[in-house]
Amino acid sequence: MRFAVVVLALAGCHGASAPPAPGGLEVRVSLGTAPTDGDVAIASVTLRLGQLAAVSDRAAGDARATVSNLELGLGDTHQLTLSSAPPGIYSAVDAELGTSSDAGLTVQAVWNAVRVHVTLAATPFDVSCPSPARLDPGQRVALTLYGDPARWFDAIDLGAAVSDVDDEGIVISDDDNRALAVAVRDNVLASFQLDCRLD
């Protein structure tokens, strides 16, 4: 009788173990916090990714490896599991900053006590990882995309901005100070880094 109790106890312990993590693709998208140095103090950020597709040697734009409509503020992280993502060697992401109806990025900041408002329209971009990761059936690969706001205003001459009479501070967009908008957009896209690894 004592032997039967021990066997049942051991069976119960074995059955209570956590199930293995599901295979597939883990997509993590993170935005850093506001930088604490420099001439521009970033107060708030709204970054929208209309779409983000993981790229492998077997597929690009496969719906099973695609996420849509992500919105991030400063310090935010989204983590999504795509358990049906197809096997392959994953090396990049194709993304869309914004959508046809929503701006890709809105930034409120202050420069020399002057308000700065940046609005960037939809822009496609891609980011590669330095070391691709192979996803085989039953395995799990993590793709981590990280954007760093500390670099967004590097080499941007806000003193060259022109303000309309109805502007509050400096407005940077495709309609106002377009050349500065292009420079900020280039900095934003260059700030993204991608890490691909077995999880």
N, C-alpha and C positions, 0 to 999 in steps of 0.2 A: 504494500500500500504506500509506504514511504517512497519507494522507487517511482511509482506512478505520479506522485505529487511533484517530484523533482523534474520528471520529463515534461509534465504540463507547464511547469514554471519556466523551464528553458524554452519551450515552444512559444509561450506567451512573450518572452523577451525578444525572441527572434522576429515574431510577427509585428512588434511595436516599432521596429527600426524604421527610420525615415526612408521613403522611396527615393531611388536615385533621381537626380535632376534630369528633366527631359532633354533630349538632344535637340539640335536645331541651332538657330541663330539668336544671340542676345544682342540687341541694339541699344546702346546707351548714348544719349546725347546730353552734353553738359555745357553750361555757360558759366564762365568764371565770375567772380565778384568784382565790384568796382575797384579800379586801381586807386591806391592811396598816395601816389606821387604824380608829378607832371602838372602842367598848367591847366588841364581840363579836368574838372570834377564831374564824373558821370553820376547823375542822380537816379535815373531809371532807364530801363531798356525793355522793349518788347520785341523779341525776335521770333519770327514765324517761319517754319519750314513747311511749305505746302506739300512737299513730297520728299522722301529720302529712300533711295533704292540701293541695296547692296549689290555690288558687282563682283561676279566670279568669272572663272575661265569658261564656264558653261552657260552662263546667262547674264544678261543685263536688262534690268527693268522687269524681271519676273515678279508678278503680283505676290507670290509667296515670300518674297524677300524685300517687300516694300512697306513703308509706313507713311501715313499721311497726317497732315494737320497737327503739327507739333508747335506749341507756343512756349517760349521760355523767357523768364526774367533773369535778373542778375542772381547767380548762385544756384539756379535751378538745374535739375537733372530729370530726364525721362528715361525709363528703362522698360523695354518691351521685348517679349519673347516671341520669336517667329519659329514655332516648332516644326512647321511644314516647309521651311526653306530648303531648296534643293542642295544636294551635295555639290562640292566644288571647292576650288581654291579662291578664297575671297581676298580681294586686294584693294578695293576702293568703294566709295559711295558716290552716286550721282544724286544731287539734291537741287531743290528749287527754293531759293530764298523768297518767301512770299508766294502769292497767287495772283491770278489776273484781277481779283477783286480786293485783295488785302496787301498792304505794304509789307515788304520783307523785314524791315527793321525800323523801329522808332526809338530815338535816343533823346532824352532830356539831360542837358548838362549845363555847366557854368564855366565860363572862361573870363578871367579878369573882371569878375562881378557882372558879366554880360550873359544873359540866357542864350543857350544854343539849342536849337531844335533840329534834329536830323531825321529825314524820312527817306528811306531807300525803297525803290520800286522792286518788283519781282525780278530776280536774276538767277539763272541756272549756274551751278558750279559743281565741281567734282574735287574729291580729295582722295589721295592714295595713301596707303600705309607702307612704311618702310619694309615690313616683313609680312608677306601674305600668310594666311592661315588656312589649312585644309580642313574642310568640314566633311567628315565621312558619316555614314549612317550610324546613329546611336551616339555620336559625339556632339559636343557643344562648342561653338565658336562665339567669342564676344568681339563685336566691333564697337569701339568707343570713339565718338566724335566729340571734340572739345574745342570751344571757341574762347579766346582770351581777349576781353575788352581792353586790356592794358595797352594794346598796340593799335587801337582803332584811330587815334588822332595823331599818330607819329607823322612828323613832317607835314602836317596840315597847317597852312598859314591862315589862321582865322582872322588875322588882321587885314587880309585881302578881301574879306567878305563884303558884299554890298547889301545894304538893307533897304527895302522899300519903306515908304512912309507908314504903311499899315502893318509892318512886321514888329513883333515884340522880340527884340534881340536879333540874333543871327539865325536865319532860316536856311537850311541846306537841303536841297531836294533836286529832282529833275527840272523843276521850274525856277528854283532860286539857287543861285551860286552852283550851277551845274558842274563846273570843273572841280569844285571842292567835293561835291557829292560823288563824283567818279573816283576821286582820290580816297575818300573814306570807304567807299564800296570795295576798292582794291585792298585796303588795309583789313577790312572785316573778313573778306574771303581768304586772305593770306593768313589770318590768325587761326584758322581751323586746322586742327591736327587729327589724324586718325590712327588708332592703334587696333591691330587685328591679332588675336591670339586665341589659342585653345583655352577654354575656360574650365 
